[in-house]
Amino acid sequence: MPNNKVLIPLNQSELSQKIVPSVEQFFPASGNDLVLFFITRPPSAAGFGKPDLGAGYVQLPGDEPVTPTLHPIYASQQEDSIKAHVEAELTPLTSHLEDVGYKVSIMVGFDKDPVDAILRVIGENEINLVAMSTHARVGVTRFFFGNIADILAQKAKIPVLLVHPS
C-alpha cells in the first residue's frame, strides 16, 4: 500500500510551522510522506541594479547583503535564490522529521494567491491531506482579512487538518 502524502503549507511566519507537532502526533512516519510547501509571491525581476525584495521573501540575519549588480537580474534567478534559501532555512525541520522516520520533500511555490497554489499542488501531486496552522480569525478581522485556511477547507476535495496553536 502506498504512503499517504501530507501537504504542509509554509511561509516565513512562526505560525506556519506550529502544525508539525500535530502532524507528528496524528500521522505516524510509517505510512505518511510529508511535502513541505513554501509559498511566496512571485518575484518580478529587477533588471539592472537591485534585486526585487518586494517578492515577499525577507532575508534573515546572517544572509549575505544584497547589493546592486552590473548584470541583469531575472525572475528565474531570484526564484532559484529564494528556493536555495528556503531549503537552507528548512534544514533543521527536515532533518528532525527525517530523523524520526518521515520521508520529506520540499516544494517552493510562487503565486499571488496561496489558495490557488495549494490547490494546484494538491492536484498535481496526489496529495491525500493538507495540514496547516491557522490564526482562526473571527468577526470583523475575518471579514476584512479573510482566512486562507477556511477558503482552502471549502475548496479542497481532500481532508484539511487545521490547528489553531494556543
C-alpha positions, 0 to 999 in steps of 0.5 A: 500500500502506498504512503499517504502524502501530507501537504504542509503549507509554509511561509516565513511566519512562526505560525506556519510551522506550529502544525508539525507537532500535530502532524507528528502526533496524528500521522505516524512516519510509517505510512505518511510522506510529508511535502513541505510547501513554501509559498511566496509571491512571485518575484518580478525581476529587477533588471539592472541594479537591485534585486526585487525584495518586494517578492515577499521573501525577507532575508534573515540575519546572517544572509549575505547583503544584497547589493546592486549588480552590473548584470541583469537580474531575472525572475528565474534567478531570484526564484532559484535564490529564494528556493536555495534559501528556503531549503537552507532555512528548512534544514533543521525541520527536515532533518528532525522529521527525517530523523524520526522516520518521515520521508520529506520533500520540499516544494517552493511555490510562487503565486499571488494567491496561496489558495490557488497554489495549494490547490494546484499542488494538491492536484498535481501531486496526489496529495491525500491531506493538507495540514496547516496552522491557522490564526482562526480569525473571527468577526470583523478581522475575518471579514476584512482579512479573510482566512486562507485556511477556511477558503482552502477547507471549502475548496479542497476535495481532500481532508484539511487538518487545521490547528489553531496553536494556543 
